[in-house]
């Protein structure tokens, strides 16, 4: 029998993480916050640009949060997960490439395109997450989920390394300067994203519903099923409790991913130093994500999650007193050790709780919680920064999210104690 991580559908599914992580690394976490502050919104107060960046992230999160459950339900009824993943991937890649065309000073257009690209990114993840139940068995979820995130960190890190070299040595790539290098990097992300999605289109086949429907009919029936699910979701107590916990702690995780570079810039650190820190996070996260797959299997998925959340809590408290680049590097290592773990184990933990025949719909709820968190966290830090004038006060607001999220997660039964939902 072929080992799970060598099966062609699993490899193709994992390569989607490799593909879209180029956006989350080079664009979302890396170049966009720097370029937005230093090029598109040059001359604007640092706290004001933080506010608008947070608002853009929040708006994108709100759109996908409202769409995800309905689209997931429709995908379940119409066998359309791969098609919808394709639609959102094309949207995300096209809007990312379009950032190349935004002139200096046009920060409003930059925010709009970035928000649309983020919708494409988040929408694609909604359907790739739900496809995990089509390529792996429940007992394989921890390892397969960790495998996907590990590939994501490696792939995103490799392209990011090339993009950083382009900005440091633009002449080597035939570019006029660092600004053009960043603009070209947006195009490379779009191409990378599309290219490495091709294996999923070729080799991943979802489990078709008994009677596949057209997209229009699927949306209609998906809406009806979604309303029914909302009305009866209380009967899935463990699932509902987990979603509440996830909404809190993943809010903190997402906010750190999206706003860490902005935070470092606000503290006065050099942009190049912050980019190096991101590279450190990526390459530490690659083996660490695989390690957390083993931790989940050996010690229990919930215990692995609690460990990662505890580390995040300590990191957030530490960040409130951060005052030099050396500490920022050390913090990047610590984040890399747990970032992939908390994401991959959350996905696999939830995958064991959802009814198999409603995977798209219930993973829509999973991403709904994550995306509503993506609304609250960046907007919260942006508003706190604007009101207080202190980036340290903004980052301190995340402490309560990790603490409450961990406390709720402790009340969720470990999935090893539960039968597979059906």
Legacy VTK file of the C-alpha trace (Angstrom):
# vtk DataFile Version 3.0
C-alpha trace
ASCII
DATASET POLYDATA
POINTS 422 float
0.000 0.000 0.000
1.321 3.472 -0.897
2.143 5.573 2.212
-0.383 8.412 2.683
2.116 11.208 2.028
3.197 9.643 -1.279
-0.291 9.187 -2.732
-0.781 11.421 -5.762
-4.021 13.109 -4.545
-2.407 13.893 -1.165
0.685 15.363 -2.842
-1.483 17.430 -5.214
-3.632 18.647 -2.315
-0.535 19.563 -0.299
0.885 21.480 -3.254
-2.048 23.885 -3.021
-0.632 24.990 0.333
2.744 25.309 -1.430
1.008 27.422 -4.112
-1.067 29.853 -2.064
1.525 30.304 0.692
3.414 32.520 -1.751
0.632 35.077 -1.204
0.513 34.770 2.589
4.311 35.035 2.851
5.538 37.431 0.149
2.435 39.625 -0.039
0.384 39.429 3.152
3.122 39.089 5.774
6.091 40.491 3.868
6.106 43.083 1.118
2.608 44.547 1.149
2.782 46.059 4.686
6.254 47.508 3.960
5.391 48.783 0.480
2.087 50.167 1.695
3.784 52.166 4.446
6.844 53.316 2.514
5.574 53.660 -1.077
1.808 53.768 -1.546
1.052 55.742 1.648
4.380 57.573 1.956
3.976 60.663 4.144
0.991 59.307 6.067
1.316 58.943 9.859
2.391 55.434 10.889
-0.686 54.900 13.070
-2.985 56.041 10.233
-1.451 53.606 7.752
-1.762 50.850 10.363
-5.447 51.700 10.689
-6.090 51.509 6.927
-4.092 48.301 6.560
-6.072 46.737 9.406
-9.331 47.942 7.858
-8.407 46.404 4.491
-7.604 43.070 6.134
-10.824 43.241 8.116
-13.011 44.058 5.096
-11.619 41.105 3.151
-12.198 38.841 6.128
-15.792 40.022 6.457
-16.615 39.292 2.802
-15.307 35.743 2.892
-16.790 35.155 6.341
-20.245 35.941 4.969
-19.761 33.868 1.799
-17.868 30.804 3.063
-20.654 28.764 4.724
-23.111 29.319 1.848
-20.519 28.472 -0.791
-19.422 25.431 1.189
-22.982 24.141 1.439
-23.492 24.713 -2.288
-20.247 22.893 -3.063
-21.418 19.864 -1.064
-24.662 19.700 -3.021
-23.129 20.371 -6.440
-19.802 18.565 -6.196
-18.243 21.943 -6.937
-15.411 22.290 -4.426
-12.649 22.074 -7.022
-14.466 24.458 -9.381
-15.044 27.023 -6.646
-11.438 26.678 -5.487
-10.431 27.460 -9.059
-12.664 30.553 -9.168
-11.181 32.014 -5.984
-7.634 31.110 -7.023
-8.022 32.981 -10.313
-9.436 35.988 -8.446
-6.595 36.007 -5.915
-3.813 35.537 -8.462
-5.215 38.168 -10.850
-5.612 40.828 -8.149
-2.129 40.091 -6.825
-0.627 40.554 -10.280
-2.604 43.803 -10.653
-0.711 45.308 -7.680
2.206 45.674 -10.101
0.270 48.454 -11.856
-0.566 50.607 -8.797
1.374 53.923 -8.917
3.084 55.493 -5.904
0.717 57.371 -3.614
-2.425 55.482 -4.751
-2.928 53.716 -1.441
-6.711 53.432 -1.833
-6.377 51.322 -5.002
-3.644 49.246 -3.369
-5.920 48.457 -0.411
-8.812 47.543 -2.738
-6.743 45.130 -4.848
-5.128 43.647 -1.753
-8.537 43.087 -0.152
-9.844 41.341 -3.311
-6.703 39.190 -3.503
-7.209 38.286 0.159
-10.791 37.218 -0.606
-9.428 34.921 -3.320
-6.811 33.539 -0.944
-9.285 32.885 1.867
-11.934 31.447 -0.459
-9.456 29.007 -1.979
-8.416 27.838 1.483
-12.057 27.175 2.412
-12.369 24.586 -0.345
-8.863 23.141 -0.097
-9.465 22.536 3.633
-12.701 20.686 2.922
-10.997 18.554 0.249
-8.781 17.040 2.949
-11.663 14.680 3.747
-11.579 13.480 0.119
-7.852 12.687 -0.040
-7.233 11.246 3.449
-8.843 8.989 6.036
-9.667 10.331 9.537
-6.723 8.537 11.150
-4.414 10.274 8.628
-5.708 13.814 9.190
-3.023 15.012 11.639
-0.127 13.922 9.431
-1.717 14.960 6.111
-2.762 18.368 7.458
0.718 18.958 8.893
2.224 17.823 5.581
0.212 20.460 3.716
1.275 23.259 6.035
4.904 22.091 5.930
4.849 22.230 2.122
3.267 25.662 2.383
6.002 27.020 4.601
8.725 25.511 2.420
7.231 26.688 -0.880
6.314 30.118 0.404
9.742 30.463 1.977
11.591 29.489 -1.209
9.787 32.037 -3.384
10.081 34.654 -0.653
13.845 34.077 -0.549
14.063 34.747 -4.284
11.858 37.841 -3.908
14.040 39.185 -1.091
17.160 38.667 -3.221
15.424 40.612 -5.990
14.972 43.594 -3.657
18.504 43.409 -2.268
20.236 42.857 -5.628
17.801 44.265 -8.244
20.507 44.764 -10.876
21.237 41.034 -10.791
17.683 40.445 -12.042
17.714 43.284 -14.584
15.567 45.550 -12.397
15.968 49.285 -11.849
15.682 49.245 -8.070
14.064 47.788 -4.949
10.662 49.331 -5.709
10.439 47.650 -9.103
11.662 44.407 -7.543
8.744 44.443 -5.088
6.299 45.153 -7.908
7.672 42.272 -9.982
7.474 40.054 -6.893
3.695 40.480 -6.899
3.630 39.054 -10.429
5.848 36.100 -9.467
3.462 35.281 -6.622
0.494 35.230 -9.008
2.308 32.908 -11.428
3.538 30.604 -8.645
0.032 30.410 -7.170
-1.551 29.422 -10.500
1.206 27.024 -11.584
1.245 24.886 -8.453
-2.547 24.670 -8.325
-2.480 22.655 -11.571
-1.769 19.271 -9.822
-4.885 19.698 -7.698
-6.972 20.354 -10.809
-5.569 17.205 -12.405
-5.443 14.688 -9.559
-7.875 15.588 -6.755
-11.363 14.164 -7.171
-14.024 14.965 -4.604
-16.595 12.464 -3.465
-19.564 13.435 -5.608
-22.996 13.841 -4.021
-25.670 11.315 -5.089
-27.138 13.735 -7.636
-24.696 16.453 -8.751
-26.450 19.762 -9.392
-25.836 22.877 -11.436
-24.186 25.778 -9.589
-27.513 27.681 -9.442
-29.478 24.742 -8.038
-26.634 23.921 -5.677
-26.659 27.471 -4.303
-30.432 27.297 -3.722
-30.295 23.951 -1.961
-27.089 24.955 -0.211
-28.866 27.966 1.297
-31.683 25.748 2.556
-29.247 23.275 4.059
-27.227 26.079 5.619
-30.318 27.450 7.347
-31.110 23.967 8.600
-27.565 23.476 9.838
-27.612 26.770 11.730
-30.888 25.699 13.337
-29.491 22.341 14.472
-25.822 23.125 15.083
-26.335 23.055 18.850
-26.599 19.281 18.732
-22.912 19.177 17.711
-21.738 20.334 21.133
-18.048 19.452 20.809
-17.889 21.007 17.366
-19.611 24.210 18.485
-17.378 24.557 21.535
-14.286 24.012 19.419
-15.400 26.669 16.920
-15.776 29.190 19.752
-12.285 28.394 21.027
-10.844 28.472 17.517
-12.432 31.848 16.798
-10.580 33.343 19.770
-7.104 31.861 19.472
-6.862 31.917 15.676
-7.760 35.617 15.822
-4.503 36.172 17.666
-2.556 33.960 15.255
-3.939 35.658 12.131
-3.355 39.129 13.526
0.273 38.353 14.328
0.797 36.974 10.804
-0.728 40.013 9.119
0.486 42.799 11.398
3.910 41.646 12.693
5.906 43.555 10.068
3.750 46.645 10.544
4.385 46.367 14.305
8.146 46.139 13.768
8.099 49.167 11.466
6.107 51.125 14.049
8.818 50.316 16.630
11.427 51.745 14.267
13.101 48.546 13.053
14.604 48.451 9.562
12.425 46.856 6.869
15.226 44.532 5.740
15.619 43.200 9.284
11.907 42.432 9.455
12.023 40.593 6.127
14.882 38.452 7.440
12.757 37.646 10.496
9.951 36.453 8.215
12.355 34.177 6.377
13.460 32.729 9.705
9.836 32.017 10.603
9.169 30.280 7.281
12.089 27.886 7.416
11.679 27.071 11.114
7.966 26.436 10.516
8.621 23.830 7.808
10.054 21.082 10.067
8.045 22.304 13.055
4.737 21.716 11.224
5.780 18.104 10.568
6.843 17.768 14.208
3.408 18.870 15.384
1.853 16.167 13.216
3.855 13.666 15.283
2.974 15.455 18.545
-0.725 15.259 17.678
-0.473 11.540 16.978
1.707 10.781 20.018
0.208 13.011 22.719
-3.226 13.929 21.336
-4.290 16.667 18.938
-5.882 18.817 21.634
-2.755 18.675 23.802
-0.646 19.722 20.822
-2.953 22.687 20.247
-2.833 23.729 23.891
0.965 23.652 23.789
1.037 25.924 20.719
-1.499 28.352 22.203
0.523 28.549 25.430
3.641 29.487 23.473
1.693 32.170 21.601
0.478 33.608 24.894
4.054 33.927 26.161
5.192 35.446 22.843
2.444 38.093 22.961
3.373 39.161 26.491
7.031 39.273 25.446
6.179 41.438 22.419
4.766 44.166 24.649
8.313 44.846 25.918
10.197 44.162 22.696
12.913 46.774 22.117
15.605 45.459 19.745
15.958 43.532 16.487
17.768 40.624 18.163
14.679 39.936 20.250
12.521 40.217 17.131
14.624 37.469 15.518
14.309 35.271 18.589
10.565 35.846 18.559
10.471 34.874 14.865
12.040 31.517 15.766
9.469 30.920 18.527
6.575 31.813 16.227
7.934 29.494 13.543
7.982 26.625 16.026
4.237 26.840 16.668
2.581 28.680 13.766
2.271 25.687 11.464
1.368 23.442 14.381
-1.585 25.488 15.582
-2.937 25.798 12.023
-2.478 22.183 10.955
-3.744 20.587 14.167
-6.768 22.904 14.211
-7.695 21.716 10.724
-7.216 18.028 11.526
-8.985 18.276 14.919
-11.992 19.873 13.263
-11.917 17.385 10.383
-12.667 14.561 12.826
-15.672 16.405 14.256
-17.533 17.265 11.051
-20.126 15.027 9.384
-18.348 13.594 6.331
-21.195 14.301 3.908
-21.244 17.993 4.935
-17.500 18.621 4.848
-17.704 21.674 2.574
-20.500 23.270 4.573
-18.892 22.607 7.956
-15.462 23.698 6.783
-17.276 26.828 5.645
-18.185 27.366 9.298
-14.592 26.608 10.272
-13.325 29.293 7.935
-16.210 31.547 8.969
-14.808 31.590 12.505
-11.294 32.199 11.231
-12.372 34.989 8.903
-14.556 36.753 11.458
-11.494 36.591 13.683
-9.574 38.142 10.794
-12.103 40.986 10.893
-11.842 41.606 14.612
-8.125 41.225 15.246
-6.572 43.562 12.646
-9.310 46.164 13.104
-8.890 45.966 16.894
-5.145 46.491 16.748
-5.567 49.247 14.178
-8.155 51.111 16.267
-6.173 50.710 19.503
-3.051 52.013 17.747
-5.011 54.988 16.389
-6.610 55.840 19.750
-3.597 55.346 21.976
-0.766 56.118 19.589
0.964 53.043 21.020
1.687 49.906 18.973
2.526 48.116 22.240
-0.994 48.711 23.534
-2.348 47.290 20.282
-0.357 44.065 20.525
-1.303 43.663 24.211
-4.956 43.224 23.212
-4.125 39.789 21.790
-3.252 38.289 25.192
-6.876 37.825 26.194
-7.688 36.034 22.915
-5.095 33.317 23.473
-6.013 32.945 27.145
-9.759 32.597 26.527
-9.277 30.412 23.451
-7.070 27.989 25.367
-9.505 27.880 28.295
-12.410 26.971 25.986
-10.356 24.380 24.107
-9.649 22.543 27.371
-13.396 21.891 27.618
-13.575 20.208 24.194
-13.246 16.394 24.378
-10.153 15.093 22.595
-11.204 13.674 19.233
-9.602 10.355 20.195
-12.410 10.007 22.727
-15.146 10.623 20.139
-16.515 8.524 17.294
-16.168 9.931 13.783
-19.101 12.279 13.164
-21.500 10.955 10.558
LINES 1 423
422 0 1 2 3 4 5 6 7 8 9 10 11 12 13 14 15 16 17 18 19 20 21 22 23 24 25 26 27 28 29 30 31 32 33 34 35 36 37 38 39 40 41 42 43 44 45 46 47 48 49 50 51 52 53 54 55 56 57 58 59 60 61 62 63 64 65 66 67 68 69 70 71 72 73 74 75 76 77 78 79 80 81 82 83 84 85 86 87 88 89 90 91 92 93 94 95 96 97 98 99 100 101 102 103 104 105 106 107 108 109 110 111 112 113 114 115 116 117 118 119 120 121 122 123 124 125 126 127 128 129 130 131 132 133 134 135 136 137 138 139 140 141 142 143 144 145 146 147 148 149 150 151 152 153 154 155 156 157 158 159 160 161 162 163 164 165 166 167 168 169 170 171 172 173 174 175 176 177 178 179 180 181 182 183 184 185 186 187 188 189 190 191 192 193 194 195 196 197 198 199 200 201 202 203 204 205 206 207 208 209 210 211 212 213 214 215 216 217 218 219 220 221 222 223 224 225 226 227 228 229 230 231 232 233 234 235 236 237 238 239 240 241 242 243 244 245 246 247 248 249 250 251 252 253 254 255 256 257 258 259 260 261 262 263 264 265 266 267 268 269 270 271 272 273 274 275 276 277 278 279 280 281 282 283 284 285 286 287 288 289 290 291 292 293 294 295 296 297 298 299 300 301 302 303 304 305 306 307 308 309 310 311 312 313 314 315 316 317 318 319 320 321 322 323 324 325 326 327 328 329 330 331 332 333 334 335 336 337 338 339 340 341 342 343 344 345 346 347 348 349 350 351 352 353 354 355 356 357 358 359 360 361 362 363 364 365 366 367 368 369 370 371 372 373 374 375 376 377 378 379 380 381 382 383 384 385 386 387 388 389 390 391 392 393 394 395 396 397 398 399 400 401 402 403 404 405 406 407 408 409 410 411 412 413 414 415 416 417 418 419 420 421
